[in-house]
Amino acid sequence: MNDTAKEGLEILIVEDSPTQAEQLKYVLENNGYRAVSARSGGEALAYLAARLPALVISDIVMPGMDGFELCRKIKSDTRLRRLPVILLTTLTEPEDILRGLECGADSYIHKPYEEEVLLSRINYVVMNLEALREPTTEPGLEITVAGKKQIITSGRIQMFGMLLSAYETVVRDGRNLKKAFEAQSLMMKELGELQKELAARYNKLKESEEARLQFTYMLAHDLRNPVVSIQGFSRLILEGDAGPVTAQQKEMLATIAFSAEKQSRLIDEILAAAKADSRHMDIEKKETDLAKIVDETLKEMEGAASYGGVSLAAKISARPLLAKADHFRIWQVLVNIISNSLKFSLRNDAVSVSAEKVRAADVIIPGHVDSAGVKTLRGEYILLSVQDQGTGIPAEALSLVFERYLQAGSAEHRRKGSGLGLFVAKHIVEMHDGLIWAESEGPGKGTTIKFLIPASGDADY
């Protein structure tokens, strides 16, 4: 339709949403039509009583009188019945389209609409105004849809218009579906490429991690050889195999042996941390008496404690403390924790170690209480604790003590360790399905490291 034919054609918009009414009005006026709007069916009928536009475009879903009822009133009015009505709808069910035919609508447009489709429907209705205004003499057509009978009194032109509207809607939805499918196919293709790229990066990273781990192994091996030699020759000299040894020489050799032992443990920590990072740490769980491991560890640590002027005390259950555990790894955890306590202790301090079987519900475990204050850990565990009288830890730093390379003591004490011992201990405990945590009342009040290992036959959470 040319612009000249549009001039003077007035379209009444019936829409309860001011925003949508203004949007539709803008589209119509921008394409040569004159547009007025009404906020409700009642307001539209009042306007129609005074003026007769060329066309009515009405929303269906409105408060009070809906679009179907408004159309029915227009078509039942002898003065207005030849006025074409287009319904705007979000409804998609076949019975909704038939309700449109039943009330005499000439066409419908599905929301959200495309401007091109909207103008095409309006042009169709405007171009067929004379045909649409001809009264129908055809008898009503009875149709049953979804078990409901409906009488369609629309003329053939109106039916064709509604069918054309339905067809255009299907075509549009099909086109949109095709675009969505094409977009999805493109996205899946891009996702596939991204997955390939991520897989390549992962393999490269894995190779790099393997190379790093192999380098760590070789470095530890090269460092360990001279340390073993120092330990061996120191022991031989102390035992007199190289001749008489004076008291002063024995003291010096003891210092050498102690330093070599510290270096050996540092190498072990570096290796264990590398394995923990790469998830290559081996765990061989067997029925094990943790009380015996504690006893063995304390005997081995007596020399280090004595050298620092710290006493070791133990409180161990007389009964066997059985658990499915790796003997060497639990020993490693205890050595790391006790070494850490000795490092932060002063001369004449004491470090106490305890081990007992407990019910998890009887132990206060940070982070394992729900919002109602109920403990969430269940079952029987072996509880091992290492308590010192050292520098203590501020409350805000308690969660950091198990982080790699992070230490929560003074600068003087931080220089004494690698910051790997408790990181490795946490990893080992978690590989045993256990828990580990730190407690301290604050700086200068000592620290207690506790960990739980599931007792044999019961590890329920």
N, C-alpha and C positions, 0 to 999 in steps of 0.2 A: 504494500500500500504506500502511495506517495505521500509526502508531507502535506500537500494541499488537501487531500482527502481526510487527513487527520484533524485539520484545523476546525475548531468548533466542537469537536467530540469531547463530551464531558464524561468522566468515569468517576463513579462513587466508590470509594474504598471503605469497607466496613471492617475495622480491625481494632481490638481492645488494647493492643500494645502500641504505644505512641512511637516507639523506636521503629518497629516494623512498618507502621503506617507511613512514617516519614520516608523510610527507605523506598517503599513501593511508589509513593508520590513522586519522589525524586526521579526514579526510573521512567515513570510515565511522562512527566513534564519534560524530561530530557529528550524524549522521543516524540515530542509534538502534541501530546494529549493535554487536556486540562483535567486536573484531578482535585476532588474534594474528599474529605474523610469524615467518618462517623465512628464513635467509640463503642457503639452497641447496636443491637438489632432495633431497639426502640427508637434510638436517635436516627437510625437510617430510615425507618418508616416515616418519622416526622419530616425528614428532609424530602422524601419522595412524595409526600402529600402536597408539597409546595412546588417541587421541581422534578422534571423527568430527564435524567441523564441518558446517555447512549448505552451505558453498560454499568453493571454492579459487580465488583469483585469483593467477595466476603470471606473472611476466615470462618472456619467451621466451629472450632472450639473457642467459645466465648462464654463468659458468665451470663446467667439469665437466659435470654433467647439465643440459641446457637444458630449456626449458618444454615442448617437444614430447615429449621423452623422459619427463619427469615425468608428463605427462598420459597417455602410453601405459601407463606402469606402473600408474597409478591405475585406468585403465579395464580393464586386464587382470587386476586383483586382484578376486576374487569378492566380497570384503567391501567394496571401495571403488568398484567400477565404476559404481554409481549416483550417486556423488558428483559434482555439477556442477562443471565447470572452465571458468573464463574466462581467456583468455590476453591478456596485455598485450604489445603489440608496436610496433616502429617499422617493421616490414616491410610492404611494400605490394604485392608481386608476387602475381599470382593463384595461383601454385604454393604460396606460403606459406600462403594461406588454405586451399587444398586439403590441405596437410600438417596443418593444424589439424583439418580434418574427418577425415582419415585416422587421426590419433591419438585421435579421439573428443571433441575440445573442444566445449563447448556454445555458446560465444560468444567473441568477441574484442573488445578495445578498443584503438584506435590511440593511441599516444603522439605528442605530448602530448595528454592527454585533457581534455575539459571536464567539470566536476563533474556538470553536468546529464546529460550522455551516460553517464557512469560509473554514476550512480544508476539511470538508465533501464534499462541492461543488467542490472544486479544485480536490480532489481525484476522484470524479465521472467523471469530465470532462477528467482528465488525463487517467483514466482507459478505457474511451471510445473514445480515440483519433482517432483510425482507423475508427470506425463507423462514427464519426463526420466529418472525412475528405472525406468520400464517397460523391460524388456529388449527389444531389437529382434530380430525373427525374419526380417527382410528380408535377402536375399542381398546380398553386397558388390557395389558398383557400380564397374566399371572405367572410369577416365577417363584420357585421354592429354592432357597439357599440356606444351608446350615439348619435345615428343619423349619425355616420360617417362610411363610408365604408373603410375597410382596406384589403389589399391583403397579405396573409401570405404564404411565399414561403419556410419556414423552413421545414426541413425533420422531420420524425417521431421521431428520436433520439433527435433532438433539442427541439421539442415540449414537449417531455417527460421530458427533462431536465428542461425546463421552468416550466412545471406543478409541477415537483418535488420540484423546488425552491419555488413555490407559496405555495405548501402544507406544506413544512417545516416552512415557514414563519408563516402560520396560526397556526401550532402546537406550534411554539415558542411563538407567541402572546397569544395563549390560555393558555399556561403554565404560562406566565408572569401575565396574567389576574387572573389566579387562585391564584398565589402567592400574588398578590395585594389584592384579595378578602380575602384570609386567614389573611393577615396582617391587613386589615381593621377590620375583625371580632375580631381579638385579641385586636386591639386598642379599639374597641367599648366595649369589655368585660372589659378591664382595665379602660376605662372611666366610665363604670357602677359602678365598684368597687370604683373608686375615688369619684363618686357622692354619693355613700352610706356613704363613710368615711366622706365627707364634710358635709352631712346631719346630721350624728351623732355628729360631732364636733359643728355644728351650734346649734343643740338641747342642747348640753351640755353647750355651751356658753350662749344660751338663758336662760337656767335654772340658770346659774351662775349670769346672769344679773338680773333676777327676784329676786334672793336671795339678791343681792347687793341693789336693789331698795327697797325691803322690809326692809332690815337692815337700810337703810337711813330713811325710813318713821318712823321706831320705834325709831331711834336715835333722829330725829327731834321732835317726840312726847314727848320723855322723857326730851329733853332740853327745849321744849316750856312750859311745865307745871310750873316749878319754875319761868320762866320769866314772865308768866301771873300772877302768884302770886305776884311777886315783883311789877309789874305794877299796879295791883289792890290795894295792900296795900299802895303803895306810893301815889296813887290818893286819897285814903280815908284819909290818914294822912294829905295831903296837904289841903284837904277840911275841916279839923278840926274835923273829926269824932272821933279822938282819943284824943281830947283835944287841947288846944291852941298850936300854932306853931310859933316859933320866926322867924325873918327874915333870920337868919343864917341857921336855920333848913330847911326853905323853899328852900334856895339855894342849900343845900346839897341834899334834896329830889328831886329837879329838875334835878340835876346831875345824881342821881340814876335812875330816870324815863327816862332820855335821854339815858343813857347807856343800860337800859333794852330794849328801843325801837330799838337801834342799834343791840342788840343781837337778837331781834325778826326778824328784817329784814335780818340779816345774815342767820338765820334758813330758812327763806323764800327763800333766794337765793340758798342755798344748795339744798332745795327740788326742786326748779324750774330747777336748773341745772341738777339734777338727772333725772327729767322728760324729759328734753330736750334731754339728752343723749339717753334715752331709747325710745324716741318718744311716751311717755305716756302723754304728756301735753294735757289737754283738752282745746279746743277752741270753744266757743259758739258765733257765729257771729249773731248780731242783728243790726237793724237800730239804730245807736248811734250818739249822738252829741259829737264830740271830744272836742269842745270848753268847754263844761260843765266838761268833765273829767279833762282838763287842769286846770280849775278854782278850782275844788275840790282838785286836787293834790297840787296846790300851797298853799291852805289854810292849808292842812295837813303838809306841809313841812316848814311852817313859823317858827315853834318852833325850828327845827333843824338848820335852817338858822340863826335865832337870836342867838342861843347858840354859833355858830361859828363866830358871828360878821359879817355875810354876808347878804346883802340885796337881796331880790327877786323882780324882776320886770316882768311885763307881757305885751304882745302885742297880743291880741286875737281878731279875727274877730268878729264884732257885729252880723253877720249872723250865723245861725247854720252851723256847719261843719259836715255834715252827711256822715257816712260811715258804711258799714257792718263790725262791729267789736265786739270783746269781751270787754265789759266795764272794767272788772277787769284786764284783761291782758294788755290793753293799759295803765291803771293806773299803773300797775306794771312796764311797760317800762319807763314811765315818772318818777316814784319814783327812779328807778335804775339810770337813766341818771342824774337827779337832784342831787341825793345823791353823785354820782361820781363827779359832778361839785363842790359841796360843799366841798368834801374831798380834792380837789386840789386847793381850794381857800384860800386866806389869809384874815385876819380881814380887814374890810372896803371894801372888794371887792364886786362886784355885779354879780349876776347870772340872766340873762334875758331869758324868755321863750316866744316863739311866735308860733302862729298857724294860718294858712290861707289856702284857697283853691287855687290851682295853676294848670296850664297846665304843664305837664311833660316836654314838649318841651322848656319851658321857664326857666327850672332849670338846672344848671350845675351839672351833676352827674358823679363822677369819674368812669371810666370804661364803660360808656354807650354812647360812641361816636365812630362811625366806622372810618375806615381808611381815609375816605373822609372828616371827621370832622362833619358828620351829626349825630344828636342825635337819639338814637335808641329807647328811651322810649316814648310811646304815651299815651294820655288819660288825665283825670283830677284826681288829687290826693289832699289829705290833707297833707300839709307840716308842720311838727312840728320841732322846733329848740330849743336847749338849749345851750346858750352861756355863757362862764365864762371868768374871767380875771386871771385865775390861771397859773400854771407852763408851760402850753403849751406842745406840742408834736413834736419831730423831724419828718421831712417828711418821713424818712425811717421807722418810727414806727407807722405811721397812720393806716396801714393795720393790725397791731397786737392788737389794743386796744379791738377788739371783740373776741380775742382768750381766751379760758378758762385759768384762773390762771395767765395770762400775763398782766402786768401793765406797763405803759410807763412813769410814773412819777419818782420823786426822791425816794431814799430809804426810806426817812422819810414818804412820802405819801403812798408808797407801803405797809407800815406796817399798814396803816389805813383801808385796805379793804381786801376782799377775792379774788378779781379778777374774780368774777362770774357775777357781775351785768350787764355789757355790753354784755357778752356772752349770758346771758338769754334774754336780750333785743333784740339782733339780731335774736335769734331763734323765738321769739314771732312775731316780725315784718315780718319775712319771712313766718311764718304761716298765716299771713294776706295778702300774695302776695305783700308785700311791700319791700322797700329797706332802708338800714340804712348805714350811713357813717360818718366819722370824718373829720373835717377841722381844721387846725392850721397853723399859719404863722411861727411857730417855738418855741423853748424854751423861756419861759417868756412872751409869747404873747397870752396866753389863748387858749381855745379850743371850738369848736362848734360841737355838735352832732346833725345831722339832720336825720329825717326819713320820708318816704312817705307811706301813707296808701291809697289805691284806694278809691276815692270818690264813693258814692252810684251810681250804674247804669253805671259806666264806669271804667274799669280796663284793657284797651287794651294795649298790648305791641307793 
